[in-house]
């Protein structure tokens, strides 16, 4: 039995990844505040911004992991806020890092010990894992840190036949993006124009990249930009 454990699969990229793996016959566990609406997903209500949220899942996850021949752990949940480095309260930064980084580390501790050869850990990054733009300081910091976590995963799991990589989407048509730009048509047009294809990425396209990565140990340690190509300005 192949098992996908994914965070934040209620909407957007996470939901698309869950749907893609279900189509391939995988069992899927979603960890998020809201359930994934796709039939067949095993939802566990979990607020990943709560430092103690994952501890209650140790027993149920361990039982499922013990029965799995191969596991793919996808760290997808994230929060993107409008903030600047010169007006970023440390409390807000801690909250963002709790969800984007610390929760991923805690989940690694619960899952990695049970992973068999052929398993994988996939991190969902961003174009902003390797560069920065103004106005989203905490998100840029978190995604850079997540890239470091992926690279540490590669090094520390060497020899176990478990591979890892980071898929870094560009501007993807998700609920989070629409909320961030507050439906502003001018902002939408501006970010769409940054794509070499003059369109936003569909969540399903990122899901295809994740599914490919899960079967590709040759990508171990790779940071992969999945952004349709971006115009540099």
KOLMARVEX-109918 format. One line per 3 residues: number of its first residue (from 1); their letters; for each residue x, y, z of C-alpha. Coordinates in pm, 1 decimal, padded with zeros to 6 digits, always signed. Each point is the difference from the previous one (the first is absolute). Example, Ala and Ser with C-alpha at 12.3 -4.5 7.8 and 13.67 -1.06 7.14 Angstrom:
// residues 2
1	as	+01230.0:-00450.0:+00780.0; +00137.0:+00344.0:-00066.0
// end
This chain:
// residues 233
1	xxx	+00000.0:+00000.0:+00000.0; +00128.1:+00344.4:-00096.9; -00083.1:+00280.6:+00242.4
4	xxx	-00001.0:+00376.5:-00057.0; +00006.3:+00222.8:+00307.5; -00054.6:+00361.8:-00093.8
7	xxx	-00058.7:+00321.7:+00191.7; -00247.1:+00262.2:-00114.7; -00190.5:-00203.1:-00260.5
10	xxx	-00332.8:+00175.9:+00048.0; +00048.8:+00238.0:-00294.2; +00240.9:+00106.9:-00270.9
13	xxx	+00320.4:-00188.1:-00066.3; -00054.2:-00234.6:+00293.3; -00339.6:-00110.9:-00123.0
16	xxx	+00136.7:-00051.2:-00350.4; +00284.0:-00215.8:+00135.0; -00244.4:-00211.5:+00201.7
19	xxx	-00219.2:-00046.0:-00307.2; +00297.3:-00099.6:-00216.2; +00125.1:-00263.6:+00244.9
22	xxx	-00349.8:-00141.0:+00050.0; -00020.3:-00049.2:-00376.8; +00321.5:-00204.8:+00021.5
25	xxx	-00151.8:-00226.5:+00265.0; +00177.5:+00143.1:+00304.0; -00159.9:+00025.3:+00343.0
28	xxx	-00007.9:+00367.3:+00100.9; +00008.2:+00161.0:+00343.9; -00058.6:+00373.8:+00021.7
31	xxx	+00106.0:+00204.5:+00301.9; -00166.0:+00341.8:+00005.3; -00257.0:+00215.1:+00175.7
34	xxx	-00253.9:-00052.5:-00277.2; -00072.1:-00336.7:-00165.3; +00097.5:-00082.3:-00353.9
37	xxx	-00329.8:-00043.1:-00188.7; +00133.3:-00274.9:-00226.5; -00170.5:-00334.5:+00062.5
40	xxx	+00240.6:-00257.7:+00138.4; +00223.7:+00239.2:+00193.6; +00046.5:-00081.0:+00369.4
43	xxx	-00022.0:+00339.6:+00170.2; +00152.5:+00073.2:+00339.1; -00098.9:+00340.9:+00137.9
46	xxx	+00319.8:+00171.4:+00103.6; +00099.3:+00364.6:+00051.4; +00367.3:-00011.3:-00092.9
49	xxx	+00057.8:+00344.1:+00149.2; -00061.2:-00158.4:+00343.3; +00333.0:-00134.3:+00133.4
52	xxx	-00174.4:-00300.9:+00158.0; -00237.4:-00083.2:-00284.9; +00196.9:-00285.7:-00153.0
55	xxx	+00075.0:-00184.9:+00322.1; -00350.6:-00148.8:+00012.2; +00054.3:-00153.7:-00344.3
58	xxx	+00298.5:-00213.5:+00097.2; -00199.7:-00316.0:+00072.5; -00239.2:+00007.4:-00299.4
61	xxx	+00278.2:+00093.0:-00243.0; +00232.0:-00269.2:+00134.1; -00259.2:-00269.8:-00064.5
64	xxx	-00051.6:+00110.9:-00361.5; +00372.0:+00042.5:-00059.5; +00076.8:-00349.3:+00126.5
67	xxx	-00228.9:-00146.3:-00266.1; +00139.5:+00209.3:-00286.7; +00250.0:-00138.3:-00248.9
70	xxx	+00094.4:+00348.3:-00118.5; -00076.3:+00344.1:+00142.8; +00004.8:+00341.4:-00161.1
73	xxx	-00005.3:+00285.4:+00251.3; -00091.9:+00334.6:-00158.2; +00055.8:+00315.6:+00202.0
76	xxx	-00246.6:+00232.5:-00169.0; -00171.7:+00210.0:+00268.3; +00117.5:+00360.4:+00013.3
79	xxx	-00119.2:+00348.7:+00073.5; +00085.3:+00309.4:-00203.5; -00056.3:+00340.1:+00157.3
82	xxx	+00049.2:+00356.0:-00114.7; +00285.0:+00128.1:+00217.4; +00329.0:+00185.3:-00021.0
85	xxx	+00331.5:-00055.3:+00174.6; -00013.1:+00350.9:+00152.4; -00346.3:-00066.6:+00147.9
88	xxx	+00002.5:-00369.3:+00085.5; -00077.8:-00073.5:+00365.2; +00201.1:-00295.6:+00127.4
91	xxx	-00321.5:-00158.8:+00126.3; -00140.9:-00004.5:-00354.6; +00322.6:-00145.0:-00135.9
94	xxx	-00007.1:-00275.2:+00263.9; -00356.5:-00089.8:-00101.0; +00096.4:-00027.9:-00366.8
97	xxx	+00306.1:-00211.1:+00080.4; -00207.8:-00224.6:+00228.6; -00226.1:-00096.9:-00289.0
100	xxx	+00246.8:+00008.2:-00287.4; +00309.7:-00145.7:+00167.4; -00046.3:-00137.2:+00352.2
103	xxx	-00309.3:-00203.6:-00088.3; +00189.2:-00156.5:-00290.8; +00282.7:-00094.8:+00235.2
106	xxx	-00240.7:-00150.4:+00254.2; -00171.1:-00203.5:-00270.8; +00336.9:-00122.7:-00122.8
109	xxx	+00070.6:-00133.8:+00349.6; -00329.1:-00191.0:-00004.2; +00037.0:-00144.3:-00349.9
112	xxx	+00363.7:-00047.8:-00098.6; +00072.1:-00281.8:+00243.8; -00274.7:-00209.0:-00164.8
115	xxx	+00100.9:+00062.6:-00361.8; +00115.8:-00295.9:-00204.6; +00235.0:+00014.8:-00301.3
118	xxx	-00166.8:+00157.9:-00302.4; -00177.3:+00261.1:+00209.6; +00034.4:+00375.0:-00050.9
121	xxx	-00032.1:+00336.8:+00171.2; -00118.3:+00277.7:-00229.6; +00009.5:+00362.5:+00108.7
124	xxx	-00221.1:+00256.7:-00173.2; +00208.5:+00313.0:-00027.5; -00036.5:+00308.3:-00214.8
127	xxx	+00188.7:+00211.0:-00247.2; +00064.9:+00205.7:+00312.8; +00208.7:-00280.2:+00149.4
130	xxx	+00296.7:+00140.0:-00193.6; -00083.3:+00366.8:-00045.4; -00212.2:+00270.9:+00161.5
133	xxx	-00260.0:+00257.2:-00094.7; -00123.6:+00283.4:+00221.5; -00300.3:-00032.2:+00226.6
136	xxx	+00006.7:-00368.6:+00100.7; +00300.1:-00014.4:+00233.3; -00113.4:-00280.3:+00230.0
139	xxx	-00089.7:-00224.3:-00295.1; +00337.7:+00058.4:-00166.6; +00179.1:-00081.8:+00326.3
142	xxx	-00205.9:-00316.6:+00050.5; +00049.2:-00133.0:-00352.8; +00374.4:+00059.4:+00013.0
145	xxx	+00005.6:-00196.9:+00326.5; -00206.1:-00279.2:-00155.6; +00257.7:-00032.8:-00277.5
148	xxx	+00261.5:-00050.2:+00269.6; -00215.7:-00265.9:+00164.2; -00031.6:-00186.6:-00329.0
151	xxx	+00376.4:+00004.4:-00051.8; +00058.0:-00117.7:+00356.6; -00250.3:-00280.9:-00062.9
154	xxx	+00201.3:-00110.9:-00301.5; +00324.7:-00012.1:+00193.8; -00127.8:-00154.4:+00322.1
157	xxx	-00199.7:-00276.2:-00172.6; +00282.2:-00098.7:-00236.1; +00030.9:-00376.1:-00018.7
160	xxx	-00362.3:-00075.5:+00091.4; -00135.8:-00000.2:-00359.9; -00242.8:+00279.3:+00093.2
163	xxx	+00013.3:+00300.9:-00227.9; -00105.9:+00360.7:+00032.5; -00037.6:+00312.3:-00210.5
166	xxx	-00173.8:+00335.1:-00002.5; -00254.5:+00099.9:-00265.4; -00009.3:+00379.2:-00030.0
169	xxx	-00316.1:+00129.8:-00169.2; -00027.9:+00343.0:-00150.7; -00326.6:+00193.5:+00005.2
172	xxx	-00265.7:-00270.4:+00029.7; -00374.1:+00055.4:-00023.7; -00091.1:-00080.7:+00360.0
175	xxx	-00235.3:+00132.7:+00263.0; +00295.4:+00135.5:+00196.3; +00128.5:+00201.6:-00296.6
178	xxx	-00344.9:+00139.9:-00075.6; -00038.7:+00105.2:+00363.1; +00344.7:+00156.7:+00011.2
181	xxx	-00069.1:+00225.8:-00298.0; -00355.1:+00061.8:+00128.1; -00148.0:-00056.9:-00344.2
184	xxx	+00178.8:+00304.0:-00144.8; -00012.2:-00043.2:-00380.4; +00302.8:+00224.5:-00056.7
187	xxx	+00212.3:-00202.5:+00240.6; -00121.3:-00322.5:-00160.7; +00094.1:+00131.3:-00344.2
190	xxx	+00342.7:+00106.4:+00125.8; +00091.6:-00337.6:+00149.0; -00142.6:-00186.9:-00299.1
193	xxx	+00223.2:+00209.4:-00226.9; +00306.6:-00125.1:+00189.3; -00056.9:-00349.9:-00139.8
196	xxx	+00164.7:-00089.8:-00328.6; -00332.7:-00166.9:-00087.0; -00210.4:+00304.2:+00097.5
199	xxx	-00215.6:-00202.1:+00240.0; -00013.3:-00128.9:+00353.4; +00105.9:-00355.6:+00078.1
202	xxx	-00277.5:-00250.1:+00064.6; +00023.1:-00194.1:+00328.5; -00024.2:-00324.5:-00196.9
205	xxx	+00324.0:+00083.3:-00178.5; +00183.2:+00016.3:+00331.1; -00166.8:-00324.9:+00106.1
208	xxx	+00143.4:-00169.3:-00309.9; +00347.2:+00121.2:+00095.9; -00042.4:-00133.5:+00353.9
211	xxx	-00119.3:-00339.0:-00126.5; +00300.0:-00021.2:-00231.7; +00238.6:+00098.0:+00278.6
214	xxx	-00141.9:-00266.8:+00231.6; +00114.4:-00266.5:-00247.6; +00336.4:+00159.9:-00084.2
217	xxx	+00286.5:-00059.9:+00244.5; +00236.0:+00156.7:-00253.8; -00144.0:+00337.2:+00113.2
220	xxx	+00126.7:-00051.6:+00355.5; +00102.4:+00339.6:+00143.0; -00127.8:+00194.7:-00299.9
223	xxx	-00178.8:+00333.9:+00015.6; -00227.3:+00003.2:-00304.1; -00158.4:+00318.0:-00133.4
226	xxx	-00348.2:-00068.5:-00137.4; -00101.6:+00345.5:-00116.7; -00058.7:-00010.4:-00378.4
229	xxx	+00309.9:+00218.1:-00033.8; -00005.9:+00352.0:+00136.0; +00081.3:+00323.5:-00175.0
232	xx	+00285.6:+00174.2:+00180.6; -00051.6:+00370.9:+00050.7
// end
